[in-house]
Amino acid sequence: MKIDGRTLSHQTSETIRIMAVRRVREGEPPSEVMKSYGLCRTTIYRWLRAHQRGGETALKSRPSPGRPCVLTPKQQQRVRTWICGKDPRQYGFDFGLWTRRIVADLIATKFGKKVGVTAVGRLLAKLEITPQKPLRRAYERDPVAIAKWKTEEYPKLKARAKRRGAEIFFLDEAGIRSDAPLQRTWGAKGTTPEVLTSGQRQSVNAISAVNLRGAFWHDVYTGRFNAGRFVEFLRAFLRTRARRVFLVVDGHPAHRAKIVAQYVQSLKGRLELHFLPGYAPELNPDEFVWNHLRQHGTSKKPLKKNESLRRRVEADLCAVKKDRALIRSFFHAESVAYITD
């Protein structure tokens, strides 16, 4: 059976060349040697001439460099600066995610050079740029306010809490649904796996607060979250705290409502509310509570028949409360490193 040598790997071809030449030099007829490998008979004579000139070293595979990159090293680095920290809309494209085609079009526009999408992929790999799932960031974010919170406002809050013997807690709310998208599972290629779960859609809301020492408070509820309900939660939260509390929250309208301010004022310093910069949820370590529930809650363990979502969420949050090491780990994320600095 004839074999097309072009279909063989470089390593296999190298081994065949060396073994074939050795067999011929040991006395076997070239035609019989090549027939045993299923290759063209005349090919071995080229190998024999190469061996005569350079020995077995001449029979070894040499790296194939391929076509040289049409971009200079300086231009390649410019491609990297285009992509890192920016998105295509800043260059006039109407798409917010980088693709190889967009990079190729930008190279053609900026440098007047045509590069295929495959070559762009190799270039991006060389520049250590990989495909990743991006984080969403709101246009309304204020980077100056975020930097000020990290470097000025929170350090002052931390120092003041220490002087007054207060605990700093971070609070947040979340909605949880029984039909949240399931995470990945393994299955046969071409066949979508099926996971049995309750067909009854359930939804609950939860509120929680964490602090650096591993303290945790939570409540699960249904219905809307508003200022009146927030005051109820604050009362319940303070019943579990013996010391003065500085509570860090986001800018939700219920947090800033007049009746909330009046309630806080009536406590005469036992509770203070401090507000994070707008559209910066990553600054709140309590966000990682909800990330943990998404990783280990209904998306990983779908509800069983007639199981209550509320009881499941309460059990999950109670488990979090018991694991102080887990709670402290929420403060190790890079986005909240400013708290422990």
C-alpha positions as CSV (number, residue, x, y, z in Angstrom):
1,M,0.0,0.0,0.0
2,K,1.4,3.4,-1.1
3,I,1.7,6.1,1.5
4,D,1.8,9.8,0.8
5,G,4.8,11.0,2.8
6,R,3.4,14.5,3.1
7,T,0.7,13.1,5.5
8,L,3.3,11.9,8.0
9,S,4.5,14.0,10.9
10,H,7.9,15.5,10.9
11,Q,9.1,13.2,13.6
12,T,7.8,10.1,11.8
13,S,9.4,11.2,8.5
14,E,12.7,11.8,10.2
15,T,12.6,8.3,11.8
16,I,11.8,6.6,8.5
17,R,14.6,8.5,6.7
18,I,17.2,7.5,9.3
19,M,16.1,3.8,9.5
20,A,15.8,3.5,5.7
21,V,19.4,4.8,5.1
22,R,20.8,2.5,7.8
23,R,19.1,-0.5,6.2
24,V,20.5,0.3,2.7
25,R,24.0,0.9,4.2
26,E,23.7,-2.5,5.9
27,G,23.1,-4.2,2.5
28,E,19.3,-4.2,1.8
29,P,18.2,-3.2,-1.7
30,P,16.8,0.4,-1.7
31,S,13.6,-0.8,-3.6
32,E,12.8,-3.4,-0.9
33,V,13.4,-0.9,1.9
34,M,11.1,1.7,0.4
35,K,8.5,-0.9,-0.4
36,S,8.4,-1.9,3.3
37,Y,7.5,1.6,4.2
38,G,5.0,2.0,1.4
39,L,6.9,5.1,0.0
40,C,8.1,6.0,-3.5
41,R,11.3,4.0,-4.4
42,T,13.2,6.9,-5.9
43,T,12.9,9.1,-2.8
44,I,15.6,7.2,-0.9
45,Y,18.3,8.2,-3.4
46,R,17.9,11.8,-2.3
47,W,18.2,10.7,1.3
48,L,21.4,8.7,0.5
49,R,23.0,11.7,-1.2
50,A,22.1,13.9,1.8
51,H,23.6,11.3,4.2
52,Q,26.8,11.2,2.1
53,R,27.2,14.9,2.4
54,G,26.3,15.4,6.1
55,G,25.7,12.1,7.8
56,E,22.5,11.4,9.9
57,T,22.4,15.0,10.9
58,A,21.4,15.9,7.3
59,L,18.4,13.5,7.6
60,K,16.9,15.2,10.6
61,S,13.8,17.4,10.3
62,R,14.4,21.2,10.2
63,P,12.0,23.7,11.6
64,S,9.7,25.2,9.0
65,P,9.6,29.0,9.7
66,G,6.7,29.6,7.4
67,R,6.1,33.0,5.8
68,P,7.7,35.9,7.7
69,C,5.3,38.3,9.5
70,V,4.5,41.3,7.3
71,L,4.6,43.6,10.4
72,T,7.8,44.9,11.9
73,P,8.4,44.2,15.7
74,K,7.5,47.9,16.4
75,Q,4.2,47.5,14.5
76,Q,3.4,44.2,16.3
77,Q,3.8,46.1,19.6
78,R,1.4,48.8,18.4
79,V,-1.2,46.1,17.7
80,R,-0.9,45.1,21.3
81,T,-1.4,48.6,22.6
82,W,-4.5,48.9,20.4
83,I,-6.1,45.9,22.0
84,C,-5.1,46.0,25.7
85,G,-7.4,48.1,27.7
86,K,-9.5,49.3,24.8
87,D,-12.3,48.1,22.6
88,P,-12.9,48.3,18.8
89,R,-15.5,51.2,19.1
90,Q,-12.6,53.5,20.0
91,Y,-11.3,53.0,16.5
92,G,-14.6,53.5,14.7
93,F,-16.0,50.0,14.6
94,D,-19.5,49.4,15.8
95,F,-18.6,46.1,17.6
96,G,-17.5,46.1,21.2
97,L,-15.5,42.8,21.2
98,W,-12.2,42.1,19.5
99,T,-12.1,39.5,16.8
100,R,-9.3,38.4,14.5
101,R,-11.2,40.0,11.5
102,I,-11.4,43.3,13.3
103,V,-7.7,43.2,14.1
104,A,-6.9,42.4,10.5
105,D,-9.1,45.3,9.3
106,L,-7.4,47.7,11.7
107,I,-4.0,46.6,10.5
108,A,-5.0,47.2,6.9
109,T,-6.3,50.7,7.8
110,K,-3.4,51.7,10.0
111,F,-0.5,50.1,8.1
112,G,-1.9,49.4,4.7
113,K,-0.9,45.7,5.0
114,K,-3.1,42.7,4.4
115,V,-3.0,40.0,7.0
116,G,-5.2,36.9,7.1
117,V,-7.2,35.9,10.1
118,T,-5.0,32.8,10.7
119,A,-1.9,35.0,10.7
120,V,-3.6,37.4,13.1
121,G,-4.3,34.5,15.4
122,R,-0.7,33.6,15.5
123,L,0.3,37.2,16.0
124,L,-2.0,37.6,19.0
125,A,-0.7,34.4,20.5
126,K,2.8,35.7,20.1
127,L,1.8,38.9,21.8
128,E,0.3,36.9,24.7
129,I,-3.2,38.1,23.9
130,T,-5.8,35.3,24.4
131,P,-9.6,35.1,24.0
132,Q,-11.3,35.8,27.3
133,K,-14.8,36.5,28.6
134,P,-14.9,40.2,29.4
135,L,-16.4,41.9,32.5
136,R,-19.2,44.3,32.0
137,R,-18.5,47.9,33.1
138,A,-21.0,50.8,33.0
139,Y,-20.3,53.9,31.0
140,E,-21.4,55.9,34.1
141,R,-18.5,54.7,36.2
142,D,-16.3,57.4,37.6
143,P,-12.7,56.1,37.7
144,V,-11.6,59.2,39.7
145,A,-14.2,58.5,42.3
146,I,-13.2,54.9,42.5
147,A,-9.6,55.7,42.9
148,K,-10.4,58.3,45.6
149,W,-12.5,55.7,47.5
150,K,-9.6,53.2,47.5
151,T,-6.8,55.6,48.4
152,E,-8.4,58.3,50.5
153,E,-12.0,57.7,51.6
154,Y,-11.8,54.1,52.8
155,P,-8.5,54.5,54.6
156,K,-10.0,57.4,56.5
157,L,-13.1,55.4,57.3
158,K,-10.9,52.5,58.5
159,A,-8.9,54.7,60.8
160,R,-12.0,56.4,62.2
161,A,-13.6,53.0,62.8
162,K,-10.6,52.0,64.8
163,R,-10.6,55.1,66.9
164,R,-14.3,54.8,67.7
165,G,-14.3,51.0,68.2
166,A,-16.7,50.4,65.3
167,E,-17.0,47.3,63.0
168,I,-17.0,47.8,59.3
169,F,-19.5,45.7,57.3
170,F,-20.2,45.6,53.6
171,L,-23.9,44.9,52.6
172,D,-25.6,44.0,49.4
173,E,-28.8,42.4,48.0
174,A,-29.4,39.9,45.3
175,G,-32.3,38.1,43.5
176,I,-32.1,34.3,43.1
177,R,-34.2,32.3,40.6
178,S,-34.8,28.6,40.4
179,D,-34.5,28.6,36.6
180,A,-31.1,30.4,36.6
181,P,-28.8,29.0,33.7
182,L,-27.2,25.8,34.6
183,Q,-23.4,25.6,34.5
184,R,-21.5,23.1,32.3
185,T,-21.7,19.3,32.5
186,W,-20.0,16.6,30.5
187,G,-21.8,14.6,27.9
188,A,-21.4,12.7,24.6
189,K,-20.3,14.9,21.7
190,G,-23.3,16.0,19.6
191,T,-25.9,15.1,22.3
192,T,-27.0,17.8,24.7
193,P,-27.2,16.4,28.2
194,E,-30.5,16.7,30.1
195,V,-30.8,17.5,33.8
196,L,-34.0,16.9,35.6
197,T,-35.1,19.8,37.8
198,S,-38.4,21.4,39.0
199,G,-40.5,23.0,36.3
200,Q,-42.0,25.4,38.9
201,R,-40.3,28.7,38.7
202,Q,-39.4,30.2,42.0
203,S,-37.7,33.3,43.0
204,V,-36.5,34.9,46.3
205,N,-34.4,37.8,47.3
206,A,-31.6,37.8,49.8
207,I,-29.6,40.4,51.7
208,S,-26.3,39.9,53.5
209,A,-23.4,41.7,55.2
210,V,-19.8,40.6,55.7
211,N,-16.8,41.9,57.5
212,L,-13.1,41.2,57.3
213,R,-13.0,39.1,60.5
214,G,-15.4,36.6,59.0
215,A,-18.7,37.8,60.6
216,F,-21.8,37.3,58.5
217,W,-25.4,38.3,58.6
218,H,-28.2,37.4,56.2
219,D,-31.9,37.3,55.6
220,V,-34.1,35.8,52.8
221,Y,-37.3,37.5,51.7
222,T,-39.9,37.8,48.9
223,G,-41.4,40.9,47.5
224,R,-39.9,44.2,46.6
225,F,-36.9,45.8,48.3
226,N,-37.7,49.4,49.4
227,A,-36.7,51.9,52.0
228,G,-39.2,50.6,54.6
229,R,-38.0,47.1,54.2
230,F,-34.4,48.2,54.4
231,V,-35.1,49.9,57.8
232,E,-36.5,46.5,59.0
233,F,-33.4,44.8,57.9
234,L,-31.2,47.3,59.6
235,R,-33.1,46.7,62.9
236,A,-32.7,43.0,62.5
237,F,-29.0,43.3,61.7
238,L,-28.2,45.6,64.7
239,R,-29.9,43.1,67.1
240,T,-26.9,40.8,66.4
241,R,-24.2,43.5,66.9
242,A,-23.0,44.7,70.2
243,R,-20.6,47.3,68.9
244,R,-21.0,50.4,66.8
245,V,-21.3,49.6,63.0
246,F,-20.1,51.5,59.9
247,L,-22.1,49.9,57.1
248,V,-20.8,50.3,53.5
249,V,-23.5,50.1,50.9
250,D,-24.1,51.0,47.2
251,G,-26.2,53.8,45.9
252,H,-29.5,52.0,45.7
253,P,-32.4,54.5,46.1
254,A,-33.7,52.6,49.2
255,H,-30.3,53.1,50.9
256,R,-30.5,56.9,50.4
257,A,-34.1,57.3,51.2
258,K,-35.2,60.0,53.8
259,I,-36.8,57.5,56.2
260,V,-33.5,55.5,56.2
261,A,-31.5,58.6,57.0
262,Q,-34.0,59.5,59.8
263,Y,-33.7,56.0,61.3
264,V,-29.9,56.1,61.2
265,Q,-29.9,59.6,62.9
266,S,-32.2,58.3,65.6
267,L,-29.6,55.7,66.6
268,K,-27.2,58.5,67.7
269,G,-24.0,57.1,66.2
270,R,-24.6,53.4,66.7
271,L,-24.9,53.0,63.0
272,E,-23.4,55.0,60.1
273,L,-24.0,54.4,56.3
274,H,-21.2,55.0,53.9
275,F,-21.7,54.8,50.2
276,L,-19.5,53.2,47.5
277,P,-18.8,55.0,44.2
278,G,-21.6,54.4,41.7
279,Y,-21.5,51.5,39.2
280,A,-18.6,49.8,41.0
281,P,-19.9,46.6,42.5
282,E,-16.5,44.9,42.4
283,L,-15.5,47.1,45.3
284,N,-18.0,45.3,47.6
285,P,-16.7,42.0,49.0
286,D,-20.3,41.0,49.7
287,E,-20.7,40.5,45.9
288,F,-18.6,37.3,46.3
289,V,-21.3,35.8,48.5
290,W,-23.6,35.8,45.5
291,N,-20.8,34.6,43.3
292,H,-20.4,31.7,45.7
293,L,-24.1,30.9,45.6
294,R,-24.0,30.9,41.8
295,Q,-21.1,28.5,41.8
296,H,-22.5,26.1,44.4
297,G,-26.3,26.9,44.4
298,T,-29.1,26.0,42.0
299,S,-26.8,26.3,38.9
300,K,-24.7,23.4,40.3
301,K,-27.4,21.6,42.3
302,P,-30.8,22.0,40.6
303,L,-33.9,21.9,42.7
304,K,-35.4,18.5,43.3
305,K,-39.1,17.8,42.9
306,N,-41.2,19.9,45.3
307,E,-38.1,21.5,46.9
308,S,-38.4,25.0,48.2
309,L,-35.9,27.6,46.7
310,R,-36.3,29.7,49.8
311,R,-35.2,26.9,52.1
312,R,-32.4,26.0,49.8
313,V,-31.0,29.5,49.8
314,E,-31.4,29.8,53.6
315,A,-29.5,26.6,54.0
316,D,-26.8,27.8,51.7
317,L,-26.4,31.1,53.5
318,C,-26.3,29.4,56.9
319,A,-23.5,27.2,55.6
320,V,-21.6,30.3,54.5
321,K,-22.1,31.8,58.0
322,K,-20.5,28.8,59.6
323,D,-17.4,29.0,57.3
324,R,-15.5,32.0,58.6
325,A,-12.5,31.1,56.5
326,L,-14.7,31.2,53.4
327,I,-16.0,34.6,54.4
328,R,-12.5,36.0,55.0
329,S,-11.5,34.6,51.6
330,F,-13.9,37.0,49.9
331,F,-11.6,39.8,50.9
332,H,-8.6,38.3,49.1
333,A,-9.9,39.1,45.7
334,E,-7.8,41.7,43.8
335,S,-10.8,44.1,43.4
336,V,-11.2,44.4,47.2
337,A,-7.5,44.3,48.1
338,Y,-7.8,48.0,49.1
339,I,-9.7,46.8,52.3
340,T,-6.7,44.9,53.7
341,D,-3.9,47.2,52.6
